[in-house]
């Protein structure tokens, strides 16, 4: 389905009200820093496993801050994003699926602990300063215990940093085998229609985008499996089916990576809108490409309140993401060299 087919509706009230009459369509049930499962600490006479699993677990032992104060980040053996405890939460952030191990895990855990110290705890009645983006991090310890940290990028800037710290580490770790970025690829041929389906390419990294989620609202497959090393932007005038290509440009890093990052977190996930349409605004198709040649496409439509579509997964499927924040819209519009 092309982004021009997106329906504009008036959903029920969700976690908070979005400016300009935009309302979040899905209620948030997860409270950051909420209740955790009872500890399953090892008994004194239980031997610690020699090689702790790096898989997510069904039950964690404690909050990351509590464990950090007790044993320290140096005891971290692995760090990864894991599914949310609330399987119905549709405002989960998309994130890389990998796991950080070894000395790097200890460094990441130390950074997470430092950032998390003193961060605010949001409540479900609190007006979010930014789009709700839920995530959960697990840290495996040398003695076999697993600690967790649940966050919401709409709660505070610290939660945004927490997500970015692990996301960036996982992306860079996955890209380490692809070598340094080469020259920019040839500019894409901008589609004559406003669509995400005509400018996608599968490179060596595309297999990392296979989506394991049973339901689309549970999907956390990232927009790109590696950092974006190039971004092609196609600008259109007009709205609906009456769009005309009026400009095109290409940018490399770090601008391309800032666009990928913002398209992940600067979105009111799953939201619909009743705002006034703006047929005079520019709309954009953005093609993000990584170092292996894998390319995935965004379609940003400020004429229809900033609706954002993306080609997600392998094979790439046109997917409605939500409403882009003004920051994301400005980043795209202002990315021209």
Number of C-alpha atoms within 10 A of each C-alpha: 13 16 23 17 10 15 10 14 13 15 15 11 12 16 20 22 14 19 8 11 12 19 24 27 24 20 15 20 15 21 16 21 16 13 10 16 12 10 14 12 14 13 8 7 6 9 10 15 11 9 10 16 14 20 13 18 15 9 16 21 21 21 21 24 19 14 20 20 10 9 12 17 24 16 19 28 25 25 29 24 26 22 17 17 15 11 10 14 16 22 30 24 22 21 25 23 18 19 21 23 18 11 13 16 24 22 15 23 27 18 15 24 20 15 16 18 10 10 13 14 14 18 16 15 9 11 14 19 13 20 24 24 25 25 26 19 21 25 32 27 24 18 18 20 22 29 25 25 22 24 27 29 25 21 24 17 16 20 24 17 15 24 25 16 16 24 21 16 18 24 19 14 16 20 19 11 8 14 9 10 16 9 10 15 16 8 15 16 11 20 14 12 19 27 24 27 20 15 20 20 16 17 14 12 19 22 14 18 22 14 19 12 11 8 9 12 15 20 20 25 22 20 26 28 28 26 26 30 25 28 30 27 27 24 22 22 17 17 21 14 10 11 17 16 18 11 13 18 15 22 19 19 15 12 20 25 21 17 22 24 19 17 23 20 24 23 26 27 24 18 25 24 23 15 17 11 13 15 17 11 15 21 28 25 27 27 28 29 30 26 23 20 19 21 25 30 28 28 27 29 27 22 19 24 23 24 28 28 26 27 26 26 24 16 15 22 14 20 19 21 23 22 29 27 21 14 12 23 22 11 15 24 14 9 17 14 8
